Amino acid sequence: MPLARSFTLKDEALGIFNFEVLKKRPVAAVGSHDKRRFEVVMRDFCFRTYKILKKPVPLKTFSFHEVERIEKQDEMEVKVHFLPSLRQRPYQLLFENGRDRDLFFTLLSEGKKAEGTALGGSSSALEPERGSMERASPRRGKVRVRAVTWNMGNSEPPRDLSSLLRPFSSDDIEPDIIAVGTQECIWRGDSKGYDDQKAKADLQKRWEEAAGDGYRTLCSLKHWDRTLTILVRKSNWCRIADVEYGQENTGIAHIIGNKGAVLAKLNFYDTTICFVNSHLAAQKSDEANPGARNANVAEVVQNVKMGSKHIDVLNQFHYLFWMGDLNYRVDLPQDQCIQMIERGDLSEVLSYDQLHSEMKAGRVFRGFKEAEIEFAPTYRKEKGSPAYSREKNRTPSWCDRVVWKTLPGLSVTPLMYTSAAEIMTSDHIPVMFEAEVEVIRLTGDVTSAREKKVRTVLPQSAESEEGGEGEGGEEEGPPSLFDLVFTQIRLEDIPPMDANGYADPYVKVLVPHFQEKMTTPVQKRTLIPCWQDMDVMPIRSLPITPDEMDFVTVVFRAMDWDSASADDLIGCASISLGVFKDHLNEECKFEAELTKGGQYRGRICGAAIVRSTIL
């Protein structure tokens, strides 16, 4: 069904934006979509829906505070969830283009924030409350994240799964966010008609029961035999926004989804957190060769488009947690490995672990880290028994892992990395990881032209009148306008991209949070291009405080110009503005690795000056 072009009926300067969209019907309804007009009225903190006939027929009006959350789905879709008290089905909306989708998303997101502040809501401070949130400044805090991965072996799990989600230490601090990734999670119940979907729904219910009343389900993604469930403490619910999903099949012909990954990204205020649950190639015929697993990781990184579609998942999220049955094995004979485990020689067994070797050699998960492993291999167990299986000559291995990556300048503090050996329903043992990460809410606004227009039509809020918030009236320092001026950019060790053995490179520089970017000129027939300050336009007026610079990332996309076809990506890299904060108004050097699909593609180096002016 063709989608009519979305359009504006009234002057957007008045804060009224109109979109013509397709609204997906419930599954039971006849047909697939209805045409609807959505009118977003910023000054009234609401949006209205109209049926499109000869004259628009008003249907419903919703205030922004009645919207529970908004999710971006695919490239042109948005899903709007309403408060449970409304008993309103979510709206699945299809836009004519991604630009209109993003504007609608921004209008509702910013409208919710502004309305909450105007009504006296505390939308700009990280308040301390029961849990792991600690106050570091009026706009910074620390949260606990737990990741659980489990290959369930297509066997029914225990009814009580609380041991995988409950606090792990005597401090009784609950995780702020729980992400649970399962693989091979389809089992057949005893009742007639118990199918795959019922098994997944049953599993989601068990996770919710295990988490308890203090949590709400942010999402429960189901793709083939993998699920990714994210649970958020209710007290943090209002801090979560910009939820997006992705998936990639890496099975047969890169279409079959028996292997692959499912992803979810969220914002905790202005801090982006991404979770990946993957099931990589088992490579049963050649377990000693991890190449297929490495290729699966590269395929996921290269093909999944989330957040900024032109930046891969490794270079745009503050924190990326990758979990799953990664299927990397231990390169030892089965009997020898079991004997070493029984003697307690885990460190010796780990020296033969494929994932450690591949990461150390830089062939997979470049820039990722893993907590120290102090638990026995999680595969392959006899179901219902603590013993390792000797069937099929499978060597015990740490197939089930959690690794992480941060943007430059940030860090993850591991608190726990262990297995739940008491759960024996599968031939894999569940693995749990918990860590503490720092989050922030930036003081500066995004500055793209379209989103500037959104800010200008928002009513004045209590936040803008009172300034920063803090304990005892403590105020946040005023934001500064930072100009990022590059004095040199150069590429080194890049691969030939053309048949002549050279490339025609240029570099795109982006500051994703503020939607700012610039592009260097193309340099022809070279593998060592260098641009001086006269060639590089500065990026101007980034509104942040020095304390926030660690959370603002500069992304470089090295491209190869092609006159006959689309330009090719050479590689992507990122640095933190934090490298400049101790050298304001001085030239400071930088260097970063270029990667494509997680694989090394050269280096980007140079120097820049960050100049600041207090507003």
C-alpha positions in Angstrom: 0.0 0.0 0.0 1.6 3.3 -1.1 2.2 5.8 1.7 1.1 9.4 1.1 3.7 12.0 1.7 3.6 13.6 5.2 3.1 17.3 5.1 2.6 20.4 7.2 -0.8 22.2 7.2 -0.1 25.0 9.6 2.8 27.3 10.3 5.3 25.2 12.3 6.5 28.5 13.9 3.2 28.3 16.0 4.3 24.9 17.3 1.8 22.8 15.4 3.2 20.0 13.3 1.1 17.7 11.0 2.0 14.3 9.7 0.1 11.9 7.4 1.0 8.3 8.4 -0.2 4.8 8.1 -1.4 3.3 11.4 -1.1 -0.4 11.7 -4.3 -2.2 12.6 -4.6 -4.9 15.3 -3.8 -8.4 14.1 -7.4 -9.5 14.2 -8.7 -6.5 12.1 -9.3 -6.7 8.4 -6.6 -5.1 6.3 -3.2 -3.9 7.4 -3.1 -0.1 7.8 -5.3 2.9 8.2 -4.4 6.4 7.0 -4.3 8.9 9.8 -3.3 12.5 10.3 -1.3 13.3 13.5 -1.3 16.8 14.7 1.3 17.6 17.4 0.6 20.7 19.3 3.7 21.7 21.4 2.1 24.6 23.2 -0.7 22.4 24.6 1.6 19.4 25.3 -0.6 17.1 23.3 -1.2 15.4 19.9 -4.4 14.7 18.1 -5.4 12.0 15.6 -7.7 12.4 12.6 -9.3 10.0 10.2 -8.6 11.1 6.6 -11.9 11.5 4.7 -13.0 14.4 2.5 -12.7 16.5 5.7 -10.4 15.3 8.6 -12.5 13.7 11.3 -11.1 14.1 14.8 -10.6 10.9 16.7 -8.6 11.1 19.9 -6.4 13.6 21.8 -3.6 12.4 24.0 -1.5 14.6 26.3 2.3 13.9 26.3 2.2 12.6 29.9 -0.2 9.9 28.8 2.5 8.5 26.6 4.5 5.9 28.5 7.4 5.6 26.0 8.2 6.0 22.3 10.3 3.5 20.3 12.0 3.8 16.9 11.5 0.6 14.8 13.0 -0.1 11.4 13.9 3.0 9.4 10.5 4.7 9.1 8.4 3.3 12.0 7.6 4.5 15.5 5.7 2.7 18.2 3.9 4.8 20.8 3.1 3.1 24.1 0.4 4.6 26.4 0.0 4.4 30.2 -1.6 1.1 31.3 -4.5 3.1 32.9 -5.7 4.2 29.5 -6.2 0.7 28.3 -5.1 1.9 24.9 -3.3 -0.3 22.4 0.1 0.9 21.2 0.2 2.9 18.0 2.4 1.5 15.3 3.0 4.3 12.8 4.7 4.1 9.4 6.1 7.4 8.0 6.9 8.4 4.4 10.6 8.9 5.2 13.0 8.6 8.1 13.3 12.4 8.4 9.6 12.8 9.3 9.8 9.8 11.6 12.7 11.4 13.5 11.0 14.7 13.8 7.8 13.1 15.2 10.0 11.1 17.6 11.8 14.3 18.8 8.6 16.3 19.2 7.0 13.7 21.5 10.3 13.0 23.4 11.0 16.7 24.0 7.4 17.5 24.7 7.3 14.8 27.4 10.4 16.3 29.1 9.1 19.8 28.9 5.7 18.9 30.2 7.1 17.0 33.1 9.2 20.0 34.1 6.4 22.5 33.6 4.2 20.4 35.9 6.9 20.4 38.6 8.5 17.0 37.6 12.2 16.5 38.4 13.4 15.7 34.9 16.9 17.1 35.1 18.5 15.7 38.2 19.7 12.3 39.1 18.2 11.9 42.5 19.6 9.3 44.9 17.1 6.6 45.7 17.0 3.0 46.9 19.2 1.1 44.5 22.6 1.7 43.1 22.2 5.3 41.9 24.8 7.4 43.5 24.9 11.2 43.2 28.2 12.4 41.7 26.9 15.8 40.6 23.4 17.3 39.9 23.5 15.7 36.4 25.6 12.6 36.9 25.1 9.3 38.6 26.0 5.6 38.6 23.8 2.7 37.7 24.1 -1.0 37.9 23.6 -3.1 34.9 23.1 -6.9 34.9 23.4 -9.1 31.8 22.3 -12.7 31.9 22.9 -15.2 29.1 21.6 -18.7 28.9 21.4 -21.3 26.1 18.4 -23.2 27.4 18.9 -26.3 25.2 15.2 -26.1 24.2 14.3 -27.5 27.6 11.8 -26.1 30.0 13.5 -24.0 32.7 12.7 -24.0 36.4 9.6 -22.1 37.4 11.6 -20.0 39.8 14.5 -18.1 38.0 15.0 -15.4 40.8 18.5 -16.7 41.5 19.6 -15.3 38.2 18.2 -11.8 38.9 18.3 -11.1 42.6 21.1 -9.0 44.3 24.3 -11.0 44.5 25.9 -9.5 47.6 25.0 -8.6 51.2 24.5 -4.9 50.2 21.1 -5.9 48.7 21.5 -3.4 45.9 19.2 -4.2 43.0 20.4 -3.7 39.4 18.9 -0.6 37.7 18.7 -2.4 34.4 18.5 -6.2 33.7 19.1 -7.6 30.3 18.4 -11.3 29.8 19.5 -13.0 26.5 18.4 -16.6 25.8 19.2 -19.0 23.0 17.5 -22.3 22.0 14.6 -21.2 24.2 11.8 -23.2 22.6 10.4 -26.1 24.5 7.2 -28.1 24.1 4.8 -27.9 27.0 2.5 -30.7 28.2 -0.7 -29.0 27.1 -2.2 -29.3 23.6 -1.4 -26.5 21.3 1.7 -25.3 23.3 3.7 -23.7 20.5 6.9 -21.6 20.1 5.1 -18.3 20.8 3.5 -19.7 24.0 6.9 -20.9 25.2 8.4 -17.5 24.7 5.5 -15.8 26.4 5.8 -18.2 29.3 9.5 -17.5 29.5 8.9 -13.7 29.6 6.4 -14.1 32.4 8.9 -16.2 34.4 11.5 -13.4 34.0 9.0 -10.8 35.2 8.1 -12.9 38.2 11.8 -13.5 39.0 12.5 -9.8 38.9 9.6 -8.9 41.2 7.2 -6.0 41.5 10.0 -3.4 41.5 10.7 -3.9 37.8 8.9 -3.3 34.5 9.5 -4.9 31.2 11.0 -2.4 28.7 11.0 -4.9 25.9 10.9 -8.6 25.2 12.3 -9.2 21.7 11.8 -12.6 20.1 13.6 -13.7 16.9 13.8 -17.3 15.9 15.1 -19.2 19.0 16.6 -16.1 20.7 15.0 -13.6 23.1 16.2 -10.4 24.6 14.3 -9.2 27.6 15.2 -5.9 29.3 13.7 -5.1 32.7 14.0 -1.6 34.3 13.5 -0.6 37.9 10.2 1.3 38.2 12.0 4.2 39.9 14.1 4.6 36.8 11.3 4.2 34.2 11.0 8.0 33.5 14.8 8.2 32.8 14.6 5.7 29.8 14.0 7.0 26.3 14.9 6.5 22.6 14.5 2.7 22.6 15.5 1.0 19.3 15.8 -2.6 18.2 17.8 -4.5 15.6 18.5 -8.0 14.4 20.8 -9.8 12.0 20.7 -13.4 10.7 24.0 -15.1 10.2 22.7 -18.6 9.5 22.5 -20.4 6.2 22.8 -17.9 3.3 22.7 -15.1 5.9 18.9 -15.4 5.8 18.1 -18.3 8.1 18.0 -17.1 11.7 19.1 -20.2 13.6 22.3 -18.2 14.2 22.6 -14.4 14.6 21.9 -11.6 17.0 19.1 -9.5 18.4 19.9 -6.0 19.8 18.2 -3.3 21.9 19.5 0.2 22.5 18.2 2.7 25.1 19.0 6.1 26.5 19.4 6.5 30.3 19.0 10.3 30.1 21.7 11.2 27.6 23.8 8.0 28.1 23.3 5.4 25.4 23.4 1.7 26.4 23.2 -1.2 23.9 22.7 -4.9 24.5 23.5 -7.6 22.0 22.3 -11.2 22.4 23.9 -13.5 19.9 24.2 -17.2 19.0 27.3 -17.7 16.9 28.3 -20.5 14.6 28.9 -23.9 16.3 31.1 -25.0 13.4 30.6 -28.6 14.5 32.8 -30.0 11.7 35.7 -27.9 12.7 35.5 -26.6 16.2 39.2 -25.8 16.3 38.7 -23.0 13.7 37.0 -20.0 15.2 36.9 -18.2 11.8 33.1 -18.6 11.3 32.4 -17.2 14.7 34.6 -14.2 14.0 32.8 -13.7 10.7 29.4 -13.8 12.4 30.5 -11.0 14.8 31.8 -8.9 11.8 28.5 -9.4 10.0 26.4 -8.3 12.9 28.5 -5.2 13.4 28.5 -4.2 9.7 24.9 -4.9 8.9 22.9 -3.8 12.0 21.6 -0.2 11.7 20.6 1.4 14.9 20.8 5.0 16.2 22.8 6.9 13.6 22.4 4.7 10.5 25.8 5.7 9.2 27.8 4.7 12.3 28.3 1.1 13.3 27.2 -0.1 16.7 30.8 -0.2 18.0 31.3 3.6 17.6 28.2 5.3 18.8 26.9 3.9 22.1 28.5 4.9 25.4 28.2 1.3 26.7 27.8 -1.9 24.6 27.3 -5.2 26.3 27.6 -8.3 24.1 26.3 -11.6 25.5 25.3 -14.9 24.3 26.3 -18.4 23.3 29.4 -17.2 21.4 30.4 -20.8 20.9 34.2 -20.3 21.2 35.8 -23.5 22.5 38.8 -24.8 24.4 41.5 -26.3 22.3 42.2 -29.4 24.4 41.2 -33.0 24.1 38.0 -33.8 26.1 39.5 -36.1 28.7 42.5 -33.9 29.4 40.3 -30.9 29.8 37.9 -32.6 32.2 40.8 -33.9 34.3 42.3 -30.4 34.5 38.9 -29.0 35.6 38.5 -31.7 38.3 42.0 -30.7 39.6 40.9 -27.1 39.8 43.4 -25.9 37.1 41.0 -23.4 35.5 43.7 -20.8 34.7 45.5 -23.5 32.7 42.4 -24.4 30.9 41.7 -20.8 30.1 45.1 -20.5 28.4 43.6 -22.7 25.6 40.4 -20.6 25.3 39.7 -19.6 21.7 37.9 -16.3 22.6 40.8 -15.1 24.7 43.3 -16.0 21.9 41.2 -14.3 19.2 40.6 -11.1 21.2 44.3 -10.9 22.1 45.3 -11.3 18.4 42.8 -8.6 17.4 40.8 -10.8 15.1 37.5 -10.3 16.9 35.9 -8.0 19.5 38.6 -5.3 19.1 38.4 -2.9 21.9 36.2 -5.2 24.1 37.0 -6.3 27.6 35.8 -9.3 29.7 35.9 -9.7 33.4 38.1 -12.3 35.0 36.6 -15.8 34.7 36.6 -17.8 37.9 33.9 -20.3 37.1 34.2 -23.7 35.4 33.3 -24.1 31.7 29.5 -23.8 31.1 29.2 -26.3 28.3 28.6 -29.2 27.7 26.8 -30.6 30.7 24.6 -33.7 31.2 21.1 -32.3 31.6 20.0 -32.8 35.2 23.5 -33.5 36.4 26.6 -31.5 37.4 28.8 -33.8 35.3 30.2 -32.9 31.9 28.8 -34.9 28.9 31.2 -37.2 27.1 28.8 -37.6 24.2 30.0 -36.4 20.7 33.5 -35.9 22.2 32.6 -32.3 23.1 35.4 -30.6 25.1 34.1 -28.5 28.0 34.2 -24.8 27.0 33.2 -21.3 28.1 30.7 -20.9 25.2 28.5 -18.5 27.2 30.1 -15.1 27.7 29.5 -11.4 28.3 32.0 -8.9 26.9 31.7 -5.1 26.8 33.0 -2.0 25.0 32.8 1.6 25.8 33.3 4.8 23.9 36.7 6.4 24.5 37.1 8.0 27.9 34.5 5.9 29.7 34.8 2.7 31.7 32.8 -0.2 33.2 33.4 -1.4 36.8 32.7 -5.1 37.0 31.0 -6.3 40.2 30.2 -9.9 39.4 30.9 -12.5 36.7 29.7 -16.0 37.6 27.6 -18.9 36.6 24.5 -20.5 38.1 25.7 -24.2 38.3 22.7 -25.1 40.3 20.4 -24.8 37.3 20.8 -28.0 35.3 17.9 -28.2 32.9 20.1 -27.4 29.9 23.5 -28.6 28.6 24.6 -25.0 29.1 24.9 -23.2 32.5 23.5 -19.7 32.8 26.1 -16.9 33.1 25.5 -13.6 35.0 27.5 -10.4 34.8 26.9 -7.2 36.7 28.7 -3.9 36.5 28.5 -0.3 37.4 28.5 2.5 34.8 28.3 6.3 35.0 25.4 8.1 33.3 24.8 11.7 32.6 22.2 14.2 31.5 23.8 16.8 29.3 23.0 20.5 29.9 23.3 21.5 26.2 20.5 21.0 23.6 20.9 19.3 20.2 21.6 21.9 17.6 20.4 20.6 14.3 18.2 23.0 12.4 15.0 20.9 12.6 15.5 20.2 16.3 16.3 23.8 17.1 12.8 24.6 15.7 11.4 22.1 18.2 13.0 23.8 21.1 11.8 27.2 20.0 8.2 26.2 20.2 8.3 24.5 23.6 6.7 26.6 26.4 9.1 28.1 29.0 9.6 25.5 31.7 10.5 25.6 35.3 13.9 24.2 34.4 14.8 27.1 32.2 13.8 29.6 34.9 15.6 27.9 37.7 18.7 26.7 36.0 20.5 23.6 37.2 19.1 21.6 40.1 21.0 20.0 42.9 20.9 19.2 46.6 20.6 22.2 48.9 20.2 24.6 46.0 23.5 23.6 44.4 23.5 24.7 40.7 25.2 23.3 37.7 27.7 25.6 36.0 26.6 27.3 32.9 27.2 25.5 29.6 29.9 26.7 27.3 30.0 27.0 23.5 32.9 24.9 22.3 34.4 25.3 18.8 36.2 22.2 17.6 39.0 23.3 15.2 41.1 20.7 13.5 44.6 21.7 12.6 45.4 18.4 11.0 43.7 15.1 10.1 45.6 12.3 8.4 45.0 8.6 7.7 47.7 5.9 8.0 47.9 2.3 7.1 44.6 2.3 5.2 44.0 -0.5 2.6 43.9 0.1 -1.2 40.4 0.6 -2.3 40.8 0.9 -6.1 42.2 -1.3 -8.9 45.2 1.0 -9.2 46.4 0.1 -5.7 45.4 3.5 -4.2 42.3 5.2 -2.7 40.6 8.5 -3.1 40.0 9.2 0.5 38.1 11.9 2.4 36.8 12.0 6.0 33.4 12.8 7.5 33.5 14.1 11.1 30.4 13.9 13.2 29.4 14.8 16.7 26.3 12.6 16.9 24.6 14.0 20.1 24.5 17.5 18.6 23.9 16.4 15.0 26.9 18.4 13.9 29.2 17.3 11.0 31.7 18.4 8.4 33.6 16.8 5.5 37.1 17.2 4.3 38.0 17.5 0.6 38.8 14.4 -1.4 42.5 13.6 -2.0 43.1 11.5 -5.1 45.4 8.4 -5.5 46.9 8.2 -2.1 47.1 5.9 0.9 48.6 8.5 3.3 46.2 11.5 2.9 46.7 14.6 5.2 44.5 17.6 5.6 45.7 20.8 7.2 43.6 23.4 9.0 42.8 25.3 5.8 41.1 22.1 4.4 39.0 21.4 7.5 35.9 23.4 8.5 35.6 23.8 12.3 32.6 22.4 14.2 31.1 25.3 16.0 29.0 26.0 19.1 28.8 22.7 21.0 26.8 23.6 24.2 28.3 21.6 27.0 30.2 22.0 30.3 33.8 20.7 30.6 32.5 18.1 33.1 30.4 16.6 30.3 33.1 16.3 27.7 33.8 12.6 28.4 30.3 11.7 27.2 30.5 13.6 23.9 32.0 11.6 21.1 33.6 12.7 17.9 33.1 10.1 15.1 35.3 9.8 12.0 34.1 8.0 8.9 37.0 7.5 6.4 35.5 7.2 2.9 36.7 6.3 -0.6 35.3 8.5 -3.3 34.0 6.8 -6.4 32.9 8.6 -9.5 30.8 5.7 -10.9 29.1 4.3 -7.8 28.4 5.0 -4.2 31.4 5.9 -2.1 32.8 3.0 0.0 33.5 3.1 3.8 37.2 2.6 4.6 36.7 2.5 8.3 35.1 4.2 11.3 36.8 5.5 14.5 35.8 7.6 17.5 37.4 9.8 20.2 36.1 11.5 23.2 36.0 15.3 23.6 37.3 14.5 27.1 40.9 14.2 25.6 40.7 18.0 25.1 39.2 19.2 28.4 42.6 19.6 30.2 44.0 21.4 27.1 41.3 24.0 26.3 42.5 26.6 23.8 45.6 24.6 23.2 46.5 22.2 20.3 46.0 18.6 21.4 46.9 15.5 19.4 44.6 12.5 18.9 44.8 9.0 17.4 42.3 6.2 17.0 42.0 2.9 15.1 39.8 2.6 12.1 37.6 -0.5 12.0 35.0 -1.9 9.6 32.8 -4.7 10.8 35.1 -4.7 13.9 38.2 -5.4 11.8 41.3 -3.2 11.7 41.4 -0.8 8.7 44.1 1.6 9.6 44.5 4.6 11.9 43.3 8.2 12.0 45.6 10.8 13.6 45.8 14.5 13.9 45.5 17.5 16.2 42.7 19.9 17.2 42.0 22.9 19.4 38.9 23.2 21.5 38.0 26.8 22.1 35.4 27.8 24.6 33.3 30.8 25.4 31.1 31.0 28.5 27.5 31.7 27.5 
